[in-house]
Amino acid sequence: MRILVADDKPDLSNLVRIYMEKEGWEVIVGNDGKVALEIFQSTKVDLCIFDIMMPGLDGFSLVQKIRKTSNVPIIILTAKTMNQDIVLGLDLGADDYICKPFNSLELVSRVKAQLRRSYTFSGCRKILKFGDIEINTEKCQVFINEKDCELTATEYKILIILVNSPDHIFTKNQLYNEVFGEFNFKDENTITVHISRLREKLMDSSRQPRYIQTIRGLGYKINEQ
């Protein structure tokens, strides 16, 4: 696996490189957003870790540009107190975030969760149809009314979990654990943002949902079609 790290602070990017290389992953470092984008466009990358505050091209803009062409997993680095940055980063298409200063074990765990990109589900058909949604589980493609619906890895995982158990209510805790393999109550907002983005891409409405329904005080379910 090849990981792209973008941060303008050499000490931090080198620290991340050490953690990643200990796991046997190849690491490429860009010292600002523009360099990182050039690397991404010319090199096959399996996962990205981007700082938010960078010269030239900030992390938010970098996520936006990459999401125009790729669904590669993206983790953003942010300060603990900057909740608005977390929400914005996830809303722009990032899959997860790490708060600085971060714990090395947590960083490695979250990277492993994102690299777990096998979407083979036991008993799953290759083609799943759910209303106007069609899912090719072999190619990890989603179509709405036969039009390609580009989901991030996290959005895809959430959709598959819901579709495989229609009318089953999943708490945010359960969804986070299924997708990332762990849960922290600070991360409830992560699932909320991903659900919002997923609804938008499925052309669903939170007020009058055809697909994903919010069960107040409990969680989410996808309506039986």
Rosetta blueprint (number, residue, H / E / L):
1 M L
2 R E
3 I E
4 L E
5 V E
6 A E
7 D L
8 D L
9 K L
10 P H
11 D H
12 L H
13 S H
14 N H
15 L H
16 V H
17 R H
18 I H
19 Y H
20 M H
21 E H
22 K H
23 E L
24 G L
25 W L
26 E E
27 V E
28 I E
29 V E
30 G E
31 N L
32 D L
33 G H
34 K H
35 V H
36 A H
37 L H
38 E H
39 I H
40 F H
41 Q H
42 S H
43 T L
44 K L
45 V L
46 D L
47 L E
48 C E
49 I E
50 F E
51 D E
52 I L
53 M L
54 M L
55 P L
56 G L
57 L L
58 D L
59 G H
60 F H
61 S H
62 L H
63 V H
64 Q H
65 K H
66 I H
67 R H
68 K L
69 T L
70 S L
71 N L
72 V L
73 P L
74 I E
75 I E
76 I E
77 L E
78 T E
79 A E
80 K L
81 T L
82 M L
83 N H
84 Q H
85 D H
86 I H
87 V H
88 L H
89 G H
90 L H
91 D H
92 L H
93 G L
94 A L
95 D L
96 D E
97 Y E
98 I E
99 C E
100 K E
101 P L
102 F L
103 N L
104 S H
105 L H
106 E H
107 L H
108 V H
109 S H
110 R H
111 V H
112 K H
113 A H
114 Q H
115 L H
116 R L
117 R L
118 S L
119 Y L
120 T L
121 F L
122 S L
123 G L
124 C L
125 R L
126 K L
127 I E
128 L E
129 K E
130 F E
131 G L
132 D L
133 I E
134 E E
135 I E
136 N E
137 T L
138 E L
139 K L
140 C L
141 Q E
142 V E
143 F E
144 I E
145 N L
146 E L
147 K E
148 D E
149 C E
150 E L
151 L L
152 T L
153 A H
154 T H
155 E H
156 Y H
157 K H
158 I H
159 L H
160 I H
161 I H
162 L H
163 V H
164 N L
165 S L
166 P L
167 D L
168 H L
169 I L
170 F E
171 T L
172 K H
173 N H
174 Q H
175 L H
176 Y H
177 N H
178 E H
179 V H
180 F H
181 G L
182 E L
183 F L
184 N L
185 F H
186 K H
187 D H
188 E H
189 N H
190 T H
191 I H
192 T H
193 V H
194 H H
195 I H
196 S H
197 R H
198 L H
199 R H
200 E H
201 K H
202 L L
203 M L
204 D L
205 S L
206 S L
207 R L
208 Q L
209 P L
210 R L
211 Y L
212 I E
213 Q E
214 T E
215 I E
216 R L
217 G L
218 L L
219 G E
220 Y E
221 K E
222 I E
223 N L
224 E L
225 Q L
